Amino acid sequence: MQLSTGLVIVGAYADKVRKTLFAQMKNSIANGEVTSQEVARAAAELNRVLYNIVVDALKSDKGDVVRIRIEYDLSEGKVSWKYDTLSVEYFKRVPDEEVKKLVSSAISKVEEMLIKAIEYETEKVVTTTLGDLVYMVKLKGEKVGALVVTPLEGQVIVRGAVMQPSPVLIKGKIGLEGRTVDEVIGRGISDLVKTGENVEAEEAEKAIREIDKLVEKEQGKEG
């Protein structure tokens, strides 16, 4: 069995641990497999351990957020924690004043942010048997989209989608003007996103999945 608190503020994790364990043990208590006193004891034991981690070691504030997971057994009327499975996720709360300063700073630069090109990275993944080029689109090192590029005389046709900063379907043409396809895609992706179609996340994800399937198919042929 596993106890999971979900996301909870530090000031309330102990109560959440106790309530969650009692909720999970409700039927076992009713069936006489364990006493409510034993459940309370087990909750208190875990909370003592968590206090040393969350409060003493992490130096957390009551407004910070944690998520705690741990597995346990119920045997012969006793709850035994499997401490080697204990997982504590910790999210530091940013003070309101600091958030306000960051928001105010961003607001003062809205026009600049909207004009500034998003710095996407593109990486060619495969060339298909039909001569199309498939590119992965990354933002800050994370894959956020995919493109299929069809070279024609003096230009390329591009189709695909990106998920960040918002879901967009991409479909357009770019002139090569003496540049390589890699150069054109690397420099033109931001403009393609700006002129793309804003859609629901599911639609953009579908387009990316279809391109991913194409890559798998082509790489399977190579193998």
Buried (B, 14 or more C-beta within 10 A) or exposed (E): EEBEBEEBBBEBBBEBBBEBBBEBBEEBBEEEBBBEEBBBEBBEEBBEEBEEBBBEEBEBEEEBBBBBBBBBEBEEEEBEBEEEEBEBEBEEBEEEEEEEEEEEEEEEEEEEEEEEEBEBBBEBBBBBEEEBBBBBBBBEEEBBBBBBBBBEEEBBBBBBBBBBEEBBBBBBEBEBEEBEBBEBBBBBBEEBBEEBEEBEEEBBBEBBEEBBEBBEEBEEEEE
